[in-house]
Amino acid sequence: MKLAEGLALRADARRRVEQMRARIAASAQYQEGEEPAEDAAALLVEAEAALDELQSMIRRVNRTNAAADLGEDGTMTDALARRDVLRLRHALLGDAADAASGGGHGYRQLRSELRRLSALPVAELRSRADRVARDVRELDTRIQRANWEVDLLD
């Protein structure tokens, strides 16, 4: 099984657990004289089994990510950490550029009003944000390729 398939199974297990959690909550109490929509105790047992599956899949994915060599990007774990930080960096630069541009607050209606000036170079920030966005896309492409090439470890 490839890593991408394991990631899909992990996501599916998480969704199943969340769905069962909602079903358990909906069936945990019922009105006297009526039957619950579902057997909450049976759902709880099923959810516990799904959680065990989820834990196993998380461990396998984490083990694989730590061992998978992506060349210049290091391990998959290294690449994922770098991608997360690149995304945060992109958001930081974009937010800083947005704040510095002021959204039209730089003009004045009266000569007696003080002008608001940018403390940051907006064009440079946007250019840096664009470069970081490109780096995120390129790294994400390499990560996705590796997901379909790397075998999931046991």
C-alpha positions in Angstrom: 0.0 0.0 0.0 1.3 3.5 -0.9 1.5 6.3 1.7 -1.3 8.2 -0.1 -3.6 5.3 0.4 -2.7 5.2 4.1 -3.4 8.9 4.3 -6.9 8.3 2.8 -7.6 5.5 5.2 -6.5 7.6 8.1 -8.8 10.4 7.0 -11.7 8.0 6.5 -11.1 6.5 10.0 -11.2 10.0 11.5 -14.5 10.7 9.7 -16.0 7.4 10.9 -15.1 8.1 14.5 -16.6 11.6 14.3 -19.8 10.3 12.8 -20.1 7.5 15.4 -19.4 10.1 18.1 -22.4 12.2 16.9 -24.6 9.1 16.6 -23.7 8.0 20.1 -24.5 11.4 21.5 -27.8 11.4 19.7 -28.7 7.9 21.0 -27.2 8.2 24.5 -30.5 9.3 26.0 -34.1 8.6 25.0 -37.5 9.3 26.3 -39.2 6.9 28.6 -41.5 4.6 26.8 -39.7 4.9 23.5 -36.7 3.1 21.9 -33.5 4.9 21.0 -32.8 5.4 17.4 -29.6 3.2 17.7 -27.9 1.1 20.3 -25.5 3.6 21.9 -23.5 0.8 23.6 -22.9 -1.1 20.4 -21.9 2.2 18.7 -19.5 2.8 21.4 -17.8 -0.6 20.9 -17.7 0.1 17.2 -16.2 3.5 17.8 -13.5 2.0 20.0 -12.5 -0.4 17.3 -12.4 2.4 14.8 -10.1 4.4 17.1 -7.8 1.4 17.4 -7.7 1.3 13.5 -7.0 5.1 13.5 -4.2 4.8 16.0 -2.6 2.0 13.9 -2.8 4.1 10.7 -1.5 7.2 12.4 1.5 5.2 13.7 2.2 3.7 10.3 1.9 7.1 8.5 4.2 8.7 11.1 6.8 5.9 10.9 6.7 6.2 7.1 7.0 10.0 7.1 10.0 9.8 9.4 11.8 7.2 7.2 10.8 8.4 3.7 13.8 10.2 2.1 12.8 13.0 -0.3 16.3 13.9 -1.3 17.1 17.6 -0.9 13.9 18.1 1.1 15.1 15.6 3.8 12.6 13.2 5.2 8.9 13.5 4.6 8.6 14.8 8.2 11.1 17.5 7.4 9.3 18.5 4.2 5.9 18.6 6.0 7.4 20.9 8.7 9.0 23.1 6.1 5.7 23.3 4.2 3.8 24.2 7.3 6.3 27.0 8.1 6.2 28.3 4.5 2.4 28.5 4.7 2.7 30.5 8.0 5.4 32.7 6.4 3.2 33.4 3.4 0.3 34.4 5.6 2.5 36.6 7.7 3.9 38.4 4.7 0.5 38.8 3.1 -1.0 40.2 6.3 1.9 42.5 6.8 1.5 43.9 3.3 -2.2 44.3 3.7 -1.7 46.1 7.0 1.0 48.4 5.5 -1.0 49.2 2.4 -3.7 50.7 4.8 -6.6 50.0 2.5 -7.1 53.6 1.4 -6.3 55.2 4.8 -3.3 57.1 3.3 -5.2 60.1 1.9 -6.6 63.0 3.8 -9.8 65.0 3.3 -8.5 68.2 4.9 -5.0 69.7 4.8 -5.0 69.8 8.6 -5.3 66.0 8.9 -2.2 63.9 9.3 -1.4 61.4 6.6 -0.9 57.8 7.5 2.4 56.4 6.1 3.4 52.8 5.6 6.1 51.5 7.9 6.8 48.6 5.6 7.7 48.2 1.9 4.4 46.8 0.5 5.6 45.9 -3.0 8.6 44.1 -1.6 6.4 42.2 0.9 4.0 41.1 -1.8 6.9 40.0 -4.0 8.3 37.9 -1.1 4.9 36.5 -0.4 4.6 35.5 -4.1 8.0 33.7 -4.0 7.0 31.9 -0.8 3.7 30.8 -2.4 5.6 29.4 -5.3 7.9 27.5 -2.9 4.9 26.1 -1.1 3.4 24.9 -4.4 6.6 23.3 -5.6 7.2 21.6 -2.2 3.6 20.4 -2.0 4.0 18.9 -5.5 7.1 17.0 -4.4 5.3 15.8 -1.2 2.2 14.6 -3.2 4.5 12.8 -5.7 6.2 11.0 -2.8 2.9 10.1 -1.3 2.2 8.0 -4.4 5.7 6.6 -4.7 6.5 5.7 -1.0 5.3 2.4 0.4 3.5 2.6 3.8 5.5 0.9 6.5 4.0 -1.6 8.9 
